[in-house]
């Protein structure tokens, strides 16, 4: 796979270069498809579609293959992955998408580029999840199409990281040096064109369905674009240890002075007296602590070996 190290003259040159090279997929996608292939008799289209949708690159491969090999008898567009799998068939699908190149192998010599393209893919997946939830909440009829369009909204940046990591790194360096520099201006300085211009021509070259083209139009500002902006501004690495990253240690609390402890002692004594009176009256004491910080929740999870997200605080058990 050849990678660009210098800008090309026109948008058409970028589209020709990106379209000529085979599009790699995530190594995780290859492994999951191999696992499904091993149990092909029990696998359905929905399971395959879930794996494909989790990888924007695999989603692009499936849709472009369908449009490239479209039959003359096909009188309607295939706009969702589940319908695409049904159109191809489970057995032909696994035969067509076998021995796929991976992003990890393509960027083996550029570990920083690999790390950054994986971040962009994670952001695209988050945007797809947000777009799906927004569409369900709004009772949209094209929920699956909106999900696919949101997953493909980062397609140009992903492709640029794979096929032109050096140029894309320059764009990021310019924006890091000047926080006020817009993405489009930085892309034009390095590539000579913007990512939006490349994306429009790539969509036409890939011959995507008209509905997806409409949803991917950057000037339309539709639901996929809003989900993409929300994901870009809110995407952060997981903050909890059970999601893969430890939170920074909290600052130690300042110990109270003796005078402050003495001032709080009457209120604490009165509270203990009220609790003892309720217990003597026969009312069970309940413990209902609301963990207001992640640190407290993490400490509870480590000591009880229970995920705080799965606890219910509405029905506390009485202390015996």
C-alpha positions as CSV (number, residue, x, y, z in Angstrom):
1,X,0.0,0.0,0.0
2,X,1.5,3.3,-1.1
3,X,1.2,6.3,1.2
4,X,1.2,10.0,0.2
5,X,4.0,12.1,1.5
6,X,3.3,15.2,-0.6
7,X,0.0,16.8,-1.6
8,X,-1.7,16.1,-4.9
9,X,-2.8,18.8,-7.4
10,X,-6.6,18.3,-7.4
11,X,-9.4,16.6,-5.6
12,X,-9.8,14.1,-8.4
13,X,-6.2,13.0,-7.9
14,X,-6.9,12.3,-4.2
15,X,-10.1,10.4,-5.0
16,X,-8.3,8.3,-7.7
17,X,-5.5,7.5,-5.2
18,X,-7.9,6.6,-2.3
19,X,-10.2,4.6,-4.6
20,X,-7.4,2.6,-6.2
21,X,-6.0,1.3,-2.9
22,X,-7.8,-1.6,-1.1
23,X,-9.5,-0.3,2.0
24,X,-8.3,-2.1,5.2
25,X,-10.4,-2.9,8.2
26,X,-9.8,-3.3,11.9
27,X,-8.1,-6.5,13.0
28,X,-10.9,-6.9,15.6
29,X,-13.4,-7.0,12.8
30,X,-11.4,-9.8,11.0
31,X,-11.3,-11.8,14.2
32,X,-15.1,-11.4,14.9
33,X,-15.9,-12.4,11.3
34,X,-13.7,-15.4,11.5
35,X,-15.5,-16.5,14.7
36,X,-18.9,-16.1,13.0
37,X,-17.6,-18.0,9.9
38,X,-16.7,-20.9,12.2
39,X,-20.4,-21.2,13.2
40,X,-21.9,-20.2,9.9
41,X,-25.0,-22.4,10.2
42,X,-26.2,-20.6,13.2
43,X,-25.3,-17.0,12.2
44,X,-27.9,-14.6,11.0
45,X,-27.8,-11.3,9.1
46,X,-28.3,-9.3,12.2
47,X,-25.2,-10.7,13.9
48,X,-23.1,-10.0,10.8
49,X,-24.5,-6.5,10.5
50,X,-23.6,-5.7,14.2
51,X,-20.0,-6.6,13.5
52,X,-19.9,-4.6,10.3
53,X,-21.5,-1.5,11.8
54,X,-18.9,-1.5,14.6
55,X,-16.2,-0.8,12.0
56,X,-16.7,2.3,9.7
57,X,-14.1,0.9,7.3
58,X,-15.9,-2.4,6.9
59,X,-19.2,-0.6,6.5
60,X,-17.6,1.3,3.6
61,X,-16.3,-1.9,2.0
62,X,-19.7,-3.6,2.1
63,X,-21.7,-0.6,0.7
64,X,-19.2,0.2,-2.1
65,X,-19.0,-3.5,-3.1
66,X,-22.8,-3.6,-3.4
67,X,-23.0,-0.5,-5.5
68,X,-20.0,-1.5,-7.7
69,X,-21.6,-4.9,-8.4
70,X,-25.1,-3.7,-8.7
71,X,-27.3,-5.7,-11.0
72,X,-29.5,-4.2,-13.6
73,X,-32.6,-5.9,-12.1
74,X,-32.1,-4.1,-8.8
75,X,-34.5,-1.3,-8.8
76,X,-34.0,0.0,-5.3
77,X,-31.0,1.2,-3.2
78,X,-29.5,-0.8,-0.4
79,X,-29.0,1.6,2.5
80,X,-28.5,-0.6,5.5
81,X,-26.0,-3.3,6.4
82,X,-28.6,-5.8,7.4
83,X,-30.3,-5.5,4.0
84,X,-26.9,-5.7,2.3
85,X,-26.2,-9.0,4.1
86,X,-29.6,-10.3,3.1
87,X,-29.0,-9.3,-0.5
88,X,-25.7,-11.1,-0.6
89,X,-26.4,-14.1,1.5
90,X,-24.5,-15.3,4.5
91,X,-22.3,-17.8,2.7
92,X,-21.4,-15.5,-0.2
93,X,-20.7,-12.7,2.2
94,X,-18.0,-14.7,4.0
95,X,-16.5,-15.8,0.7
96,X,-16.4,-12.2,-0.6
97,X,-14.9,-10.7,2.6
98,X,-12.2,-13.2,3.4
99,X,-8.5,-12.4,4.0
100,X,-9.1,-8.7,4.4
101,X,-6.2,-6.3,4.9
102,X,-6.0,-4.7,8.4
103,X,-5.3,-1.1,9.5
104,X,-2.8,-2.4,12.1
105,X,-0.7,-4.0,9.3
106,X,-1.0,-1.0,7.0
107,X,0.2,1.4,9.7
108,X,2.7,-0.9,11.3
109,X,5.5,1.6,10.5
110,X,3.6,4.6,11.9
111,X,2.4,3.7,15.5
112,X,1.3,7.3,16.2
113,X,-0.8,7.4,13.1
114,X,-2.3,4.1,14.1
115,X,-3.2,5.4,17.5
116,X,-4.8,8.5,16.1
117,X,-6.9,6.7,13.4
118,X,-8.2,4.3,16.1
119,X,-9.3,7.4,18.1
120,X,-11.1,8.7,15.0
121,X,-12.8,5.4,14.5
122,X,-13.9,5.3,18.1
123,X,-15.3,8.8,17.7
124,X,-17.2,7.7,14.6
125,X,-18.7,4.7,16.5
126,X,-19.8,7.0,19.3
127,X,-21.4,9.4,16.7
128,X,-23.3,6.4,15.2
129,X,-24.6,5.4,18.6
130,X,-25.7,8.9,19.4
131,X,-27.3,9.3,16.0
132,X,-29.2,6.1,16.5
133,X,-30.5,7.2,20.0
134,X,-31.5,10.6,18.6
135,X,-33.4,9.0,15.7
136,X,-35.2,6.6,18.1
137,X,-36.1,9.4,20.4
138,X,-37.5,11.5,17.4
139,X,-39.3,8.4,16.0
140,X,-37.5,8.7,12.7
141,X,-38.4,6.2,10.0
142,X,-34.8,5.9,8.7
143,X,-33.1,4.9,12.0
144,X,-30.7,2.4,10.4
145,X,-29.8,4.8,7.5
146,X,-29.0,7.6,9.9
147,X,-26.8,5.2,11.9
148,X,-24.9,4.2,8.8
149,X,-24.5,7.8,7.7
150,X,-23.2,8.9,11.1
151,X,-20.7,6.0,11.1
152,X,-19.4,7.2,7.7
153,X,-19.2,10.9,8.6
154,X,-15.6,10.5,9.6
155,X,-14.7,8.5,6.5
156,X,-12.5,11.1,4.9
157,X,-10.4,11.7,8.0
158,X,-10.0,7.9,8.5
159,X,-8.9,7.4,4.9
160,X,-6.5,10.3,5.1
161,X,-4.9,8.8,8.3
162,X,-4.5,5.5,6.5
163,X,-3.2,6.6,3.1
164,X,-1.6,10.0,4.0
165,X,-0.5,9.9,7.6
166,X,2.3,12.3,7.2
167,X,0.1,15.0,5.7
168,X,-2.6,14.4,8.2
169,X,-0.1,14.8,11.0
170,X,0.9,18.2,9.6
171,X,-2.7,19.3,9.8
172,X,-2.9,18.3,13.5
173,X,0.4,20.0,14.2
174,X,-0.9,23.3,12.6
175,X,-4.0,23.2,14.8
176,X,-2.0,22.3,17.9
177,X,0.2,25.3,17.2
178,X,-2.7,27.6,16.6
179,X,-5.8,26.8,18.6
180,X,-7.9,29.4,16.6
181,X,-7.1,27.7,13.2
182,X,-10.2,26.0,11.7
183,X,-9.9,22.4,10.4
184,X,-10.8,23.4,6.9
185,X,-8.1,26.1,6.7
186,X,-5.4,23.7,8.1
187,X,-6.4,21.0,5.6
188,X,-6.3,23.5,2.7
189,X,-2.8,24.6,3.7
190,X,-1.5,21.0,3.8
191,X,-3.6,19.1,1.2
192,X,-4.6,22.0,-1.0
193,X,-8.2,21.0,-0.5
194,X,-10.6,20.4,2.4
195,X,-11.8,17.1,3.8
196,X,-15.4,18.1,2.9
197,X,-14.4,18.5,-0.8
198,X,-12.7,15.1,-0.8
199,X,-15.7,13.5,0.9
200,X,-18.2,14.7,-1.6
201,X,-16.1,13.4,-4.5
202,X,-15.4,10.1,-2.7
203,X,-19.2,9.6,-2.2
204,X,-19.7,10.0,-5.9
205,X,-16.9,7.7,-6.8
206,X,-18.1,5.1,-4.4
207,X,-21.7,5.5,-5.8
208,X,-23.4,5.4,-2.4
209,X,-27.2,5.4,-2.3
210,X,-28.9,8.8,-2.7
211,X,-30.3,8.7,0.8
212,X,-26.9,8.3,2.4
213,X,-25.5,11.0,0.1
214,X,-28.2,13.3,1.3
215,X,-27.5,12.5,5.0
216,X,-23.7,12.8,4.5
217,X,-23.9,16.2,2.8
218,X,-21.9,18.6,5.0
219,X,-24.1,21.6,4.0
220,X,-27.3,19.8,5.0
221,X,-26.5,19.9,8.8
222,X,-28.7,16.9,9.4
223,X,-28.9,14.5,12.3
224,X,-25.7,12.6,11.5
225,X,-23.8,15.9,11.4
226,X,-25.2,17.0,14.8
227,X,-24.3,13.6,16.3
228,X,-20.8,13.9,14.8
229,X,-20.3,17.4,16.4
230,X,-21.6,16.1,19.7
231,X,-19.3,13.1,19.6
232,X,-16.3,15.3,18.6
233,X,-16.8,17.6,21.6
234,X,-17.8,15.0,24.2
235,X,-15.6,12.0,23.2
236,X,-13.1,11.3,26.0
237,X,-11.3,8.1,27.1
238,X,-13.4,6.0,29.5
239,X,-13.0,7.6,33.0
240,X,-13.6,4.5,35.1
241,X,-11.2,1.6,35.9
242,X,-13.7,-1.1,34.7
243,X,-13.8,0.6,31.3
244,X,-10.0,0.5,30.8
245,X,-8.5,3.6,32.4
246,X,-7.8,4.6,35.9
247,X,-8.9,8.0,37.1
248,X,-6.3,10.3,38.6
249,X,-6.0,10.2,42.4
250,X,-8.0,12.7,44.3
251,X,-6.4,15.3,46.4
252,X,-6.2,14.4,50.1
253,X,-8.8,16.2,52.2
254,X,-7.5,18.8,54.6
255,X,-7.9,17.5,58.1
256,X,-10.3,19.5,60.3
257,X,-9.0,21.4,63.2
258,X,-9.8,20.5,66.8
259,X,-12.1,23.5,67.1
260,X,-14.0,22.5,64.0
261,X,-14.5,18.9,65.2
262,X,-15.7,20.2,68.6
263,X,-18.2,22.5,66.9
264,X,-19.7,19.6,64.9
265,X,-19.8,17.2,67.9
266,X,-23.2,18.3,69.3
267,X,-24.9,17.8,65.9
268,X,-23.4,14.3,65.6
269,X,-24.4,13.4,69.1
270,X,-28.0,14.5,68.4
271,X,-28.1,12.5,65.2
272,X,-27.0,9.4,66.9
273,X,-29.6,9.9,69.6
274,X,-32.4,10.2,67.0
275,X,-31.2,7.0,65.3
276,X,-31.2,5.1,68.6
277,X,-34.7,6.4,69.3
278,X,-36.0,5.1,65.9
279,X,-34.3,1.7,66.4
280,X,-35.9,1.4,69.9
281,X,-39.3,2.2,68.4
282,X,-38.9,-0.7,66.0
283,X,-38.2,1.2,62.7
284,X,-35.5,-0.5,60.7
285,X,-32.5,1.7,60.0
286,X,-31.6,2.0,56.3
287,X,-28.4,2.9,54.6
288,X,-28.8,4.9,51.5
289,X,-25.6,6.5,50.3
290,X,-25.4,8.4,47.1
291,X,-22.0,8.2,45.6
292,X,-21.5,11.6,44.2
293,X,-18.0,11.1,42.7
294,X,-16.5,8.4,40.6
295,X,-13.8,7.9,43.2
296,X,-16.3,6.8,45.8
297,X,-18.0,4.5,43.3
298,X,-14.6,3.0,42.3
299,X,-13.8,2.4,46.0
300,X,-17.1,0.7,46.5
301,X,-16.6,-1.4,43.4
302,X,-13.2,-2.5,44.5
303,X,-14.2,-3.4,48.0
304,X,-17.5,-5.1,47.1
305,X,-16.5,-6.4,43.7
306,X,-19.8,-5.1,42.3
307,X,-20.2,-2.6,39.5
308,X,-21.8,0.6,40.8
309,X,-23.8,0.9,37.6
310,X,-25.7,-2.3,38.4
311,X,-26.7,-1.3,41.9
312,X,-30.1,-0.2,42.8
313,X,-30.4,2.5,45.5
314,X,-34.2,2.6,45.5
315,X,-34.7,-0.4,47.7
316,X,-32.0,-0.5,50.4
317,X,-31.9,-3.4,52.7
318,X,-32.2,-2.7,56.5
319,X,-29.0,-3.0,58.6
320,X,-29.4,-6.0,60.9
